[in-house]
Amino acid sequence: MNHRTYRQLLFLFFLSGATSLAYETVFVKLLGYVFGSTTYAVSTILAAFMGGLAAGSFFFGRYVERGKDGLKLYAWLELGIGLYCALVPVLFLAIEPVYVSLYRSWGVSFSALTVVRFVLSSILVLPPTLLMGGTLPALAKFVVTEAGQIGTRISSLYAVNTYGAAFGVFSVTYFILGSLGIYGTLGLAIVGNLVIFLLVNRLRRVDTVVAEPLVEVAASPEAEPVSDSTWLDRLAVRLGLDAAQAGTEPEVSPKLAARWLYGFAFASGLLSFVYEVTWTHVLAQTIGTSVYAFGTMLTTMLLGIALGSQILGATIRKMKHAEANLALTQILLGAVVLALLPVWDKVPLVFKLMKYVRPSFEMVEAMRFLGCFGVMFLPALLIGMSFPLIIRVRTRQLPKLAEELGMVYFFNTIGCIFGSTVTGFFILPRLGSEMTFRVAAALNILLGVVVVLTLVTGQKQFRLRVEVVGLALVLVGFFVVPKWDLQKLNTGAHLYGAFPSRPLAILYYHEDVLGGVTSVVQDSYTRTLLTNAKFMGNDTGEMPAQKNFALVPLIFTKKQETALVIGLGTGVTASAVAAFPFSEIDIAEIAPGIVEAAHDYFNHINGEVLKDPRVKVHVTDGRNFVLLSPKQYDLITIELSNVWFAGAASLYSKDFYQLCKARLTSGGVLQQWIQIHHIDPVDLLTVINTMHQVFPHSAFFVRGGQGILIGSQEPLAVDFARMEALSQDPKVMQTMANADLIGGDLLTVLSGLYLYEDQLAGFLSRQPVVDVSSDWHPVLEYTTPRGNQLYYSLMTNMYLLETNRYPELPRLTEATPDKITYLKGLMAFQRKEFGQAAFLFQRSQQEGNKAERCAKLIEEAKAQLKAKQ
């Protein structure tokens, strides 16, 4: 094989890595729509994905050693991946009804549901991932023609494939998926597979050299030791390694040595994913939770792994003491993780520039990348050295390269599956992220020591020094390296560059992989709930908004028997719902920390709603709850995190609204919160239009400084008499306190009406471009994070709404003219139209309606008008 062919194959393997990560992104997103976006569900999906890779490497590694043409196999594997993935849209449409049917038929427990998700995920992703797992052994069989090339060429293949994966993540996240959607992303990846297939077949015709059987190291001129040594070799010598004795055969048998190496591959993969899960968890708090933030994290990690493998490949031919080098990379990895621990609570300082300038989206993303680079890149680089080193140790004197490569890849990937699963399900919830880092680093150091004890023979001084250094590093890690300053970690500076003027007292701090980091902070006047340092609600200024999320849709509901609240927050919205005569109230909240915080720290404002016997809390993904539940609801109210949170946009999609429509009773109402600050007007219109596509009877309100979108299958009308009666109910009167309702009348919420029914449809039709966000084209997930840098968007959006405001009251039943006049007065007062309010109250008073209350409101309106003048 000539050098040009080799370089072309490297490029094609780069492209292979890019397409594989594109498929992984699509699979996780589509299966997340079905199984939910909880970390448990995503971990199950990834376990199925990586299990396929492991099985593929094992099977095809053995298959190609039976004298098969590795290059031909690689071409057909790529073609098979592309052809199968062309069927993905049809397959994913078929899996949802099966999943729902199994759940409703069996009423499965959490454990059983996890098994169901794993089995169904495996059925879908196993065929392409089996093929993906076989590409490295197949190509390695062709490009490595003699034993002296094992280290360099395997490292190069691994590096370029990982570079391709990083490119795939970055391009899909920042450019492709948001623009082209799922179909376009799949199409590009499939074209990539076809291009690889065609070009590889062309190379087979041009370069007819067939790989010769591997020869032993001693017989290979390229494998002769060179005079120089690597920096790892020199470090080993400094630690007491006797170069004259190094390289002797291990005292253990070859079979036992192989088992040790497979074990090391497993442990290395496990610990690498312990780091990856924990990095993702903590960085969500320090750099953000948008889809771009997660893309930046993964890109940074993959670049580090790729560079580590590339660096190793460039020096591996000079390496004299591979076993010792393998041990030292593990010890250095643990030491670097411990050394970087004090840096984590400094990451928010990267965003301090945002206090002084108005950065662009690109500038903020560069800050995120810098934050990721500072804490992830060096450990990722050392992780990238581990896999090629294990291959170097294991296959240095073995002819069955593809089979051994497949075996090492198999055990390493199985370790990754275990690392991802045990970290998410068990380790992080019990130890927290900081202690998880310390324990994982200690285990990495211990792994390095075990490598020395099992594979480095005749080196008593070296062994002793490594043991002493390892023990010292572990002790330093647990007793010397300082703990994190949680107040610095919890600033939320990645949002708008806002650093608190003084540290806030942390009353509650809880970590779990479902909700990230949930905290409750307190200043002199306000208690605030945060998720990953992002504001979720408080007990002062946000009270009107939190209550109006429930009150606005409630005035339009025809029945009040069953309700669903998606997103608990402080529990204030749920308490407003509970003030009405519902017999059943379900709450779907993804984060157990939120439930605990609402119960323990916000009972003073939510009326201990979680103790209400009508209320049942479900700690689960809200969309998945709607999908699986057969129950019908009169009201579904959604109090979510911002739409730009990764995964949150799936609750703002046309497909989700169709799910909600199927769960609403006749005349049932859906309420969706939408921010009107830090969001582009185009995105705001997209949210409104997306719901309107499913619910033709829609309205848009602004209450408490927040947007409230409601929809129904039937005309939105208010039963005036029933609402007036409810306004006198003691529970409703209590919940209306702090809801910014003038005159203590529930129907005052109508003052926030901006768009209504046919007028809303007309407003949308007049806009030049209005998009729809769906599961297959998740527009909002990729456009809304850019709105965080739009500092004037609130003014722009309010101007757009004000100039198109609905001038009348919505449909009212059982309302007399005098009561309508009074209500118009309340609305005018709420809108700060005090002169008009005074006039309407006087007219209502003359009509004999609530004379005493009208008199008080007239005086108050006049006072406000005078103050305004």
C-alpha positions in Angstrom: 0.0 0.0 0.0 1.5 3.3 -1.0 1.6 6.4 1.2 -1.0 8.3 -0.8 -3.6 5.5 -0.4 -2.9 5.4 3.3 -3.5 9.1 3.6 -6.7 8.9 1.6 -7.9 6.1 3.9 -7.2 8.3 7.0 -9.4 11.0 5.5 -12.2 8.5 4.8 -11.9 7.2 8.4 -12.2 10.8 9.6 -15.4 11.1 7.6 -16.5 7.8 9.1 -16.1 9.3 12.6 -18.1 12.3 11.7 -21.0 10.3 10.3 -21.1 8.0 13.3 -21.4 10.9 15.7 -24.1 12.5 13.5 -26.1 9.2 13.8 -25.5 9.0 17.5 -26.9 12.6 18.0 -29.9 11.7 15.9 -30.6 8.4 17.6 -30.3 10.0 21.1 -32.6 12.8 20.1 -35.3 10.6 18.5 -35.3 8.0 21.2 -35.4 10.8 23.7 -38.7 11.9 22.3 -40.1 8.4 22.9 -38.4 7.4 26.2 -37.9 10.8 27.7 -34.9 13.1 28.2 -34.1 12.0 31.7 -30.5 11.0 32.3 -31.6 7.5 33.1 -33.4 7.2 29.7 -30.5 8.7 27.8 -28.0 6.5 29.6 -30.1 3.5 28.6 -30.0 4.6 25.0 -26.3 5.2 25.0 -25.7 1.8 26.6 -27.6 0.2 23.8 -25.6 2.3 21.2 -22.2 1.5 22.8 -23.2 -2.1 23.3 -23.6 -2.4 19.6 -20.2 -0.9 19.0 -18.6 -3.4 21.4 -20.3 -6.4 19.9 -19.4 -5.2 16.4 -15.7 -4.8 17.3 -15.6 -8.3 18.8 -17.4 -10.1 16.0 -15.8 -8.3 13.0 -12.4 -8.4 14.6 -12.6 -12.2 14.6 -14.3 -12.3 11.2 -11.6 -10.3 9.4 -8.8 -12.6 10.8 -10.3 -15.5 8.7 -8.4 -14.2 5.7 -11.0 -11.6 4.7 -10.2 -8.5 2.8 -10.2 -5.8 5.4 -10.6 -2.9 3.0 -13.5 -4.6 1.2 -15.2 -5.3 4.5 -14.7 -1.7 5.6 -16.4 -0.5 2.4 -19.4 -2.8 2.8 -19.8 -1.9 6.5 -20.1 1.7 5.6 -22.6 1.0 2.9 -24.6 -1.1 5.3 -24.7 1.7 7.9 -26.0 4.1 5.3 -28.7 1.8 3.9 -30.0 0.9 7.4 -30.1 4.6 8.6 -32.1 5.5 5.5 -34.9 3.4 7.2 -34.6 5.3 10.5 -37.6 7.6 10.2 -39.9 4.6 9.5 -38.5 2.6 12.3 -38.8 5.3 14.9 -42.4 6.0 14.0 -43.1 2.3 14.6 -41.5 2.1 18.0 -43.6 4.6 19.9 -46.9 2.7 19.8 -45.1 -0.5 20.9 -43.5 1.3 23.8 -46.8 2.9 24.9 -48.7 -0.4 24.5 -46.2 -2.3 26.6 -46.3 0.3 29.4 -50.1 0.5 29.5 -50.5 -3.3 29.3 -48.0 -4.3 32.0 -47.9 -1.2 34.2 -44.2 -1.7 34.4 -42.0 -0.5 37.3 -39.0 1.8 36.9 -36.6 -1.2 36.6 -38.8 -3.0 34.1 -39.3 0.2 32.2 -35.6 0.6 32.0 -35.3 -2.9 30.6 -38.0 -2.2 28.0 -36.2 1.0 26.9 -32.9 -0.9 26.6 -34.4 -3.7 24.6 -36.3 -1.4 22.2 -33.3 0.9 21.9 -31.1 -2.1 21.1 -33.5 -3.4 18.4 -33.3 0.0 16.7 -29.6 0.8 17.1 -27.9 -2.6 17.2 -27.7 -3.2 13.4 -25.9 0.1 12.5 -23.7 0.1 15.7 -22.6 -3.5 15.0 -21.4 -2.3 11.7 -19.8 0.8 13.1 -17.9 -1.3 15.7 -16.4 -3.3 12.9 -14.8 -0.5 10.9 -11.7 0.0 13.1 -10.6 -3.7 13.1 -11.4 -4.1 9.4 -9.4 -1.0 8.3 -6.6 -1.8 10.7 -6.3 -5.3 9.1 -5.6 -3.6 5.8 -3.3 -0.6 6.7 -1.0 -2.5 9.2 1.2 -4.7 7.0 4.0 -5.4 9.5 4.3 -5.4 13.3 6.4 -2.3 13.4 3.4 -0.3 12.2 1.0 -1.4 14.9 1.6 1.5 17.3 1.8 4.3 14.8 -1.0 3.3 12.4 -3.5 2.2 15.0 -2.9 5.4 16.9 -3.4 7.4 13.7 -6.6 5.6 12.8 -7.9 6.1 16.3 -6.9 9.8 16.3 -8.4 10.7 12.9 -11.6 8.8 13.6 -11.9 10.7 16.9 -11.1 14.0 15.2 -13.9 13.2 12.7 -16.2 12.5 15.7 -15.4 15.9 17.1 -16.0 17.5 13.7 -19.3 15.7 13.5 -20.5 16.9 16.9 -19.4 20.4 16.3 -20.9 20.7 12.8 -24.1 19.0 13.6 -24.6 21.1 16.7 -23.7 24.5 15.4 -24.7 24.3 11.7 -26.5 21.2 10.4 -29.3 20.0 12.8 -30.8 23.4 13.4 -30.8 24.3 9.7 -31.7 21.0 8.1 -33.4 19.1 10.9 -33.3 15.4 11.5 -34.0 14.4 7.9 -31.3 16.7 6.5 -28.8 15.5 9.1 -29.5 11.8 8.3 -29.3 12.6 4.6 -25.9 14.2 4.8 -24.6 11.3 7.0 -26.0 8.7 4.5 -24.3 10.5 1.6 -21.1 10.4 3.7 -21.4 6.6 4.0 -22.0 6.2 0.3 -19.0 8.4 -0.6 -16.8 6.3 1.7 -18.1 3.1 0.0 -17.5 4.4 -3.5 -14.0 5.9 -2.8 -12.8 2.8 -0.9 -13.8 0.6 -3.8 -12.0 2.9 -6.2 -8.9 2.6 -4.0 -9.2 -1.1 -4.1 -9.0 -1.0 -7.8 -6.1 1.5 -7.9 -4.0 0.0 -5.0 -4.1 -3.8 -5.3 -1.5 -4.5 -2.6 -2.9 -7.1 -0.2 -1.9 -7.0 3.4 0.8 -9.5 4.3 0.6 -11.6 7.5 2.1 -9.8 10.4 5.7 -10.6 11.4 7.3 -10.6 14.8 8.8 -7.4 16.1 12.3 -8.8 15.9 11.9 -9.5 12.2 10.6 -6.1 11.3 13.2 -3.5 10.5 10.7 -0.7 11.3 10.4 -2.1 14.8 14.1 -1.8 15.7 14.6 0.4 18.7 15.8 3.9 18.0 18.3 5.8 20.1 15.8 8.3 21.5 13.1 7.6 24.0 9.8 9.2 24.8 9.1 11.6 27.6 7.2 8.8 29.4 10.2 6.5 29.1 12.4 9.2 30.6 9.9 9.8 33.4 9.9 6.0 34.1 13.7 6.0 34.3 13.6 8.9 36.8 11.2 6.8 38.9 13.8 4.0 39.1 13.1 1.9 36.0 16.2 0.0 35.0 16.4 0.3 31.2 18.7 -2.6 31.0 16.2 -5.0 32.5 13.1 -3.4 30.9 11.2 -5.3 28.2 11.7 -8.8 29.7 8.7 -11.1 29.5 6.2 -10.7 32.4 6.3 -13.4 35.1 2.6 -14.1 34.5 1.5 -16.4 31.7 0.5 -14.9 28.3 -3.1 -15.8 28.9 -3.1 -14.2 32.3 -1.3 -11.1 30.9 -4.0 -10.9 28.3 -6.7 -11.0 30.9 -5.0 -8.3 32.9 -4.9 -6.1 29.8 -8.6 -6.7 29.0 -9.3 -5.7 32.6 -7.3 -2.6 32.2 -9.1 -1.7 29.0 -12.4 -2.2 30.8 -11.3 -0.1 33.8 -9.9 2.6 31.6 -13.2 2.9 29.7 -15.2 2.9 32.9 -13.2 5.7 34.5 -13.2 7.8 31.3 -17.0 7.8 31.3 -17.1 8.5 35.0 -15.2 11.7 34.1 -17.4 12.4 31.1 -20.7 12.1 33.0 -19.3 14.2 35.8 -17.8 16.8 33.5 -21.1 17.2 31.8 -22.9 17.4 35.1 -20.7 20.2 36.6 -20.2 22.1 33.4 -24.0 22.4 33.0 -23.8 24.6 36.2 -20.8 26.6 35.1 -21.1 27.1 31.4 -24.8 26.4 30.7 -27.3 23.8 29.6 -28.1 24.7 26.0 -27.6 22.3 23.2 -24.5 24.4 22.2 -23.0 24.1 25.7 -23.3 20.3 25.6 -21.9 20.3 22.0 -18.9 22.4 23.2 -18.2 20.0 26.1 -18.3 16.9 23.8 -16.2 18.6 21.1 -13.5 19.6 23.6 -13.3 16.2 25.1 -13.1 14.4 21.7 -10.4 16.9 20.5 -8.4 16.1 23.6 -8.7 12.3 23.1 -7.8 12.6 19.5 -4.7 14.8 20.1 -3.6 12.4 22.9 -3.7 9.5 20.5 -2.0 11.5 17.8 0.8 12.5 20.1 1.3 8.9 21.2 1.3 7.7 17.6 4.0 10.2 16.7 6.3 8.9 19.4 5.3 5.3 19.9 8.0 3.9 17.6 10.6 5.3 20.0 8.8 3.9 23.1 11.0 1.3 24.9 8.9 0.6 28.0 5.2 0.4 26.9 4.0 -1.3 30.1 5.6 1.3 32.3 4.2 4.0 30.0 0.7 2.6 30.3 1.0 2.7 34.1 2.3 6.3 34.1 -0.5 7.6 31.8 -3.1 6.3 34.4 -1.2 7.8 37.3 -0.7 11.2 35.5 -4.4 11.2 34.5 -5.5 10.9 38.2 -2.9 13.5 39.2 -4.1 16.0 36.6 -7.8 15.5 37.6 -6.8 16.2 41.2 -4.7 19.2 40.2 -7.5 20.7 38.3 -10.1 20.4 41.1 -9.4 23.9 42.4 -10.0 25.3 38.9 -13.6 24.2 38.7 -15.1 27.0 40.9 -13.1 29.6 38.9 -14.7 28.7 35.6 -17.5 31.3 36.0 -14.8 34.0 35.9 -14.4 33.2 32.2 -17.7 35.0 31.7 -16.8 38.1 33.7 -16.2 40.0 30.4 -19.9 39.9 29.8 -20.3 42.5 32.6 -18.4 45.1 30.6 -19.3 44.4 27.0 -22.3 43.1 25.1 -20.8 40.0 23.6 -22.1 38.3 20.5 -23.3 34.7 20.5 -20.0 33.6 19.0 -18.0 35.4 21.7 -19.9 33.7 24.4 -19.5 30.3 22.8 -15.7 31.0 22.7 -15.9 31.7 26.4 -17.7 28.3 26.9 -15.0 26.6 24.9 -12.3 28.3 27.0 -14.0 27.1 30.2 -14.3 23.5 28.9 -10.7 23.6 27.7 -9.4 24.7 31.1 -10.8 21.7 33.0 -11.2 18.9 30.5 -8.6 19.1 27.8 -5.5 17.7 29.6 -7.4 14.8 31.2 -9.0 14.0 27.9 -5.6 14.1 26.2 -4.3 11.5 28.7 -7.4 9.4 28.2 -6.7 9.5 24.5 -3.3 7.9 25.1 -4.7 4.9 27.1 -6.4 2.9 24.3 -3.5 3.0 21.8 -1.1 2.1 24.6 -3.1 -0.9 25.6 -3.2 -2.0 21.9 0.6 -1.4 21.8 1.2 -3.6 24.8 -1.2 -6.3 23.8 -0.4 -6.7 20.1 3.3 -6.0 20.0 4.2 -9.6 19.3 0.9 -11.1 18.1 -0.1 -11.7 14.5 -3.9 -11.5 15.1 -4.0 -7.7 15.1 -7.7 -7.2 14.1 -8.9 -9.9 16.5 -7.0 -8.4 19.5 -7.9 -4.9 18.5 -11.5 -5.9 18.5 -11.2 -7.6 21.9 -9.5 -4.5 23.5 -12.1 -2.2 21.9 -14.9 -4.6 23.1 -13.7 -4.5 26.8 -13.0 -0.8 26.7 -16.5 0.0 25.3 -18.2 -2.3 27.8 -16.3 -0.4 30.5 -17.6 2.9 29.0 -21.2 1.5 29.3 -20.7 0.6 33.0 -19.0 3.9 33.7 -21.9 5.9 32.2 -24.5 3.8 34.0 -23.1 3.5 37.5 -22.1 7.1 37.6 -25.5 8.4 36.6 -27.6 5.8 38.6 -25.4 5.4 41.7 -22.2 7.3 42.2 -23.1 11.0 41.5 -26.4 10.9 43.6 -24.5 9.5 46.5 -21.0 11.2 46.4 -21.7 14.4 44.5 -19.5 15.6 41.7 -16.5 16.9 43.7 -16.0 13.6 45.6 -16.7 11.6 42.4 -13.7 13.3 40.8 -11.5 12.6 43.9 -12.5 8.9 44.0 -12.2 8.4 40.2 -8.7 10.1 40.2 -7.6 7.8 43.1 -8.9 4.7 41.1 -6.9 5.9 38.1 -3.8 6.1 40.2 -4.5 2.7 41.7 -5.0 1.3 38.2 -1.5 2.6 37.2 0.0 1.0 40.2 -1.7 -2.3 39.4 -0.3 -2.2 35.8 3.2 -1.9 37.3 2.7 -4.7 39.7 1.3 -7.1 37.1 3.1 -6.3 33.9 6.4 -4.6 34.8 8.8 -7.3 36.0 12.2 -7.3 37.7 11.8 -3.7 38.7 11.6 -3.6 42.5 12.8 -0.1 42.9 10.5 1.2 40.2 7.5 -0.6 41.7 8.3 0.7 45.2 8.6 4.3 44.0 5.4 4.1 41.9 3.5 2.7 45.0 4.9 5.6 47.2 4.1 8.2 44.6 0.6 6.8 44.0 -0.2 6.7 47.7 1.1 10.3 48.2 -1.0 11.5 45.3 -4.2 9.9 46.7 -3.5 11.4 50.1 -2.9 14.8 48.6 -6.1 14.4 46.6 -8.3 13.7 49.6 -6.7 15.8 52.3 -4.7 18.6 50.7 -6.6 19.7 47.5 -9.1 22.3 48.7 -12.9 21.8 48.4 -15.0 23.8 46.0 -16.5 27.2 47.0 -20.1 26.4 46.2 -21.0 30.1 46.1 -18.5 30.8 43.3 -19.7 27.7 41.5 -23.3 28.8 41.7 -23.1 32.3 40.3 -24.8 31.6 37.0 -22.5 34.0 35.3 -22.7 32.0 32.1 -26.2 33.4 31.5 -25.8 37.1 31.3 -22.5 37.7 33.0 -24.2 38.6 36.2 -22.1 38.1 39.3 -24.0 38.8 42.6 -22.7 41.9 44.4 -22.2 39.8 47.5 -22.3 36.0 48.1 -25.8 34.6 48.7 -26.4 32.2 51.5 -26.9 28.7 50.2 -29.7 27.0 52.1 -29.9 23.9 50.0 -27.6 22.2 47.5 -28.6 19.0 45.9 -27.0 17.1 43.0 -28.6 14.4 40.8 -28.2 13.5 37.2 -31.9 14.1 36.5 -32.1 17.7 37.4 -28.4 18.6 37.7 -27.6 20.9 40.6 -30.7 22.3 42.5 -30.0 25.0 45.0 -31.9 27.4 47.2 -30.2 30.7 48.0 -31.2 33.6 50.3 -30.4 37.3 50.5 -31.9 39.8 52.9 -35.4 39.8 51.3 -35.7 37.0 48.8 -35.4 33.2 48.7 -34.6 31.9 45.2 -34.7 28.5 43.6 -32.0 27.7 41.1 -31.3 24.8 38.7 -27.8 24.7 37.4 -27.4 28.2 38.7 -30.4 29.3 36.5 -33.3 31.2 38.1 -36.4 29.1 38.6 -38.6 31.2 40.9 -38.6 33.1 44.2 -40.9 34.1 47.0 -41.1 37.8 46.2 -41.0 39.5 42.8 -41.9 36.4 40.7 -45.0 35.6 42.7 -47.5 37.2 40.3 -46.0 35.4 37.3 -45.9 32.0 39.1 -49.6 32.3 40.1 -50.8 33.7 36.7 -49.4 30.6 35.0 -52.4 28.8 36.5 -55.0 31.6 36.8 -55.0 32.6 33.1 -55.9 29.2 31.7 -58.2 28.4 34.6 -60.7 31.2 33.7 -61.2 29.4 30.3 -61.6 25.8 31.5 -65.1 24.5 31.2 -64.6 21.7 33.8 -62.3 21.6 36.8 -61.9 17.9 37.7 -58.4 16.8 36.6 -55.3 18.9 36.1 -51.6 18.2 35.1 -48.8 20.6 36.1 -45.6 20.0 34.2 -42.7 21.5 36.1 -43.1 22.1 39.8 -40.7 24.9 40.5 -41.4 26.5 43.8 -44.8 24.9 43.8 -46.7 28.2 43.6 -48.3 27.4 40.3 -49.4 24.0 41.6 -50.9 25.7 44.7 -52.9 28.1 42.5 -54.3 25.1 40.7 -55.1 23.4 44.0 -57.1 26.4 45.2 -59.7 25.4 42.6 -62.1 22.5 43.0 -60.0 19.9 41.1 -60.4 16.3 42.4 -57.1 15.1 40.9 -53.9 17.0 40.3 -50.8 15.3 38.8 -47.4 17.0 38.9 -44.6 15.8 36.6 -41.2 17.1 37.7 -38.0 15.7 36.2 -35.7 16.8 39.1 -36.1 15.1 42.6 -34.1 18.1 44.0 -36.8 20.5 42.9 -39.5 18.4 44.7 -37.4 18.4 47.9 -36.7 22.1 47.7 -40.3 23.0 47.0 -41.4 21.0 50.0 -38.8 22.1 52.5 -38.0 25.7 51.5 -41.1 27.1 49.8 -44.0 25.8 51.8 -44.5 29.4 53.1 -45.6 30.5 49.6 -47.1 27.2 48.1 -49.4 26.4 51.0 -47.8 23.0 51.5 -49.4 21.9 48.2 -47.4 18.7 48.1 -49.3 17.5 51.2 -52.7 18.0 49.5 -54.3 14.5 49.2 -55.4 15.4 45.6 -51.9 16.0 44.5 -49.6 13.2 43.2 -46.0 14.0 42.2 -44.4 12.0 39.5 -40.6 12.4 39.2 -40.3 11.9 35.5 -39.9 13.6 32.2 -43.1 15.6 31.5 -43.3 14.7 27.8 -42.9 11.0 28.6 -45.5 11.2 31.3 -48.0 12.7 28.8 -47.1 10.0 26.2 -47.6 7.1 28.6 -50.5 8.4 30.7 -54.0 7.3 29.5 -55.6 9.9 31.7 -57.6 12.9 30.3 -57.2 16.4 31.8 -59.3 19.5 31.9 -56.1 21.6 32.3 -52.5 21.0 31.4 -50.2 23.9 32.6 -46.5 23.9 31.9 -44.1 25.8 34.0 -40.8 24.9 32.4 -37.2 26.0 32.4 -36.4 28.3 29.5 -37.0 26.9 26.0 -33.3 27.2 25.3 -32.4 24.5 27.8 -31.2 21.4 26.0 -34.2 19.1 25.7 -36.8 21.7 26.8 -37.7 22.5 23.2 -39.3 19.1 22.9 -42.1 20.5 25.0 -42.5 23.4 22.6 -42.9 21.2 19.5 -45.9 20.5 17.3 -45.6 16.8 18.1 -45.8 17.5 21.8 -48.8 19.7 21.4 -50.5 16.9 19.5 -49.8 14.6 22.4 -51.4 17.2 24.8 -54.4 17.5 22.5 -55.0 13.8 22.9 -54.9 14.1 26.7 -57.3 17.0 27.0 -61.0 16.6 27.7 -63.6 18.4 25.6 -63.1 22.0 26.3 -59.8 21.3 28.1 -57.1 24.0 28.0 -53.3 23.8 27.6 -51.1 26.6 29.0 -47.5 27.1 27.9 -45.1 29.6 29.5 -42.8 31.5 27.1 -40.2 34.1 28.0 -40.5 37.4 26.2 -37.1 38.6 27.3 -33.8 37.4 25.7 -35.6 35.9 22.8 -35.7 36.9 19.2 -39.1 38.0 17.9 -39.0 35.4 15.2 -38.6 32.7 17.9 -41.5 34.1 19.9 -43.6 34.0 16.8 -42.5 30.4 16.1 -43.7 29.3 19.6 -47.1 31.0 19.1 -47.5 29.6 15.6 -46.4 26.1 16.6 -49.1 25.8 19.2 -51.7 27.5 16.9 -51.1 24.8 14.3 -52.5 22.2 16.8 -54.9 24.4 18.8 -56.8 26.6 16.4 -58.4 28.4 19.4 -55.4 30.2 21.0 -54.6 33.3 23.0 -51.5 35.1 24.2 -51.2 36.9 27.5 -48.5 38.9 29.2 -48.8 38.6 33.0 -46.1 39.2 35.6 -43.7 40.2 32.9 -44.0 36.7 31.3 -45.7 35.3 28.2 -48.6 32.9 28.7 -49.8 31.0 25.7 -53.1 29.0 25.9 -54.8 26.8 23.5 -57.9 24.6 23.2 -59.8 22.6 20.6 -63.0 24.6 21.4 -63.6 28.4 21.4 -62.0 30.1 24.3 -64.8 31.7 26.4 -65.2 32.8 30.0 -68.1 31.7 32.2 -68.4 35.1 33.9 -70.8 34.0 36.6 -68.8 31.0 37.6 -65.6 33.0 37.7 -67.2 35.7 39.7 -68.4 33.1 42.2 -65.0 31.5 42.4 -63.5 34.9 43.2 -65.4 34.8 46.4 -64.1 31.4 47.4 -61.7 31.7 50.4 -59.1 29.5 48.8 -59.2 31.3 45.6 -59.1 34.7 47.3 -56.0 33.5 49.2 -54.2 32.4 46.1 -55.1 35.7 44.3 -53.0 37.6 46.9 -49.7 38.6 45.4 -51.1 37.8 42.0 -51.2 41.5 40.9 -55.0 41.5 40.6 -56.6 44.9 40.9 -59.8 44.9 42.9 -59.3 41.4 44.0 -61.2 40.1 41.0 -60.1 36.9 39.3 -61.1 38.2 35.8 -58.5 41.0 36.1 -56.1 38.5 34.5 -57.9 39.4 31.2 -56.0 42.7 31.3 -53.0 40.8 30.1 -54.7 39.7 26.8 -52.7 40.6 23.7 -53.7 38.1 21.0 -57.0 36.2 20.8 -58.5 33.6 18.5 -59.1 34.9 14.9 -57.1 38.0 15.7 -54.1 35.9 16.7 -54.4 33.9 13.4 -54.5 37.1 11.5 -51.5 38.5 13.3 -49.5 35.4 12.4 -50.6 35.6 8.8 -49.3 39.1 8.5 -45.8 38.2 9.5 -43.3 37.7 6.7 -41.8 34.4 8.0 -43.2 32.2 10.7 -41.7 28.8 11.3 -43.0 25.7 13.0 -40.9 23.7 15.5 -41.3 19.9 15.4 -39.5 16.8 16.5 -38.1 16.3 13.0 -37.0 19.9 12.7 -36.3 21.2 16.3 -35.9 24.9 15.2 -36.3 26.4 18.7 -33.7 24.2 20.4 -31.0 25.7 18.1 -32.3 29.3 17.6 -33.4 30.3 21.2 -29.9 30.0 22.8 -28.8 32.8 20.6 -31.4 35.0 22.1 -29.5 35.2 25.4 -27.3 37.9 23.9 -30.3 40.0 22.7 -30.5 42.6 25.4 -33.2 44.7 23.8 -35.5 41.8 22.8 -38.0 42.6 25.6 -38.7 46.1 24.3 -38.9 44.8 20.7 -41.3 42.0 21.6 -43.5 44.2 23.7 -43.7 46.8 20.9 -44.6 44.0 18.4 -47.4 42.8 20.8 -48.6 46.3 21.8 -49.1 47.4 18.1 -51.2 44.3 17.5 -53.0 44.1 20.8 -56.6 42.7 20.8 -58.8 45.7 21.7 -61.8 43.8 23.1 -62.7 41.4 25.9 -62.8 37.7 25.0 -66.1 35.9 24.8 -68.1 36.2 28.0 -71.1 34.2 29.0 -73.5 35.1 31.8 -72.3 38.7 32.0 -74.5 41.7 32.2 -73.6 45.1 30.6 -72.8 46.7 34.0 -70.5 43.9 35.0 -68.7 44.1 31.6 -68.2 47.8 32.2 -66.7 47.1 35.6 -64.4 44.4 34.1 -63.2 46.8 31.4 -62.4 49.3 34.2 -60.3 46.7 35.9 -58.5 45.9 32.7 -57.8 49.6 32.0 -56.5 50.1 35.5 -54.2 47.1 35.2 -52.9 48.5 31.9 -52.2 51.8 33.7 -54.8 53.6 31.6 -56.0 55.4 34.8 -58.1 58.1 33.1 -60.1 55.5 31.2 -60.3 53.3 34.3 -61.8 56.1 36.4 -64.4 56.8 33.6 -65.4 53.1 33.4 -65.7 52.7 37.1 -67.9 55.8 37.3 -70.1 54.4 34.6 -70.3 51.0 36.3 -71.2 52.7 39.6 -74.0 54.6 37.8 -75.3 51.3 36.5 -75.5 50.0 40.0 -72.7 47.6 40.0 -70.4 47.2 43.1 -70.9 50.9 44.1 -68.7 50.8 47.1 -65.8 49.0 45.4 -66.1 51.3 42.4 -65.9 54.4 44.6 -62.6 53.1 46.1 -61.2 52.2 42.7 -62.2 55.7 41.2 -60.2 57.4 44.0 -57.2 55.1 43.5 -57.3 55.6 39.7 -57.4 59.4 40.1 -54.5 59.3 42.6 -52.4 57.2 40.2 -53.3 59.5 37.3 -52.2 62.6 39.3 -49.0 60.9 40.3 -48.4 60.0 36.7 -48.9 63.5 35.5 
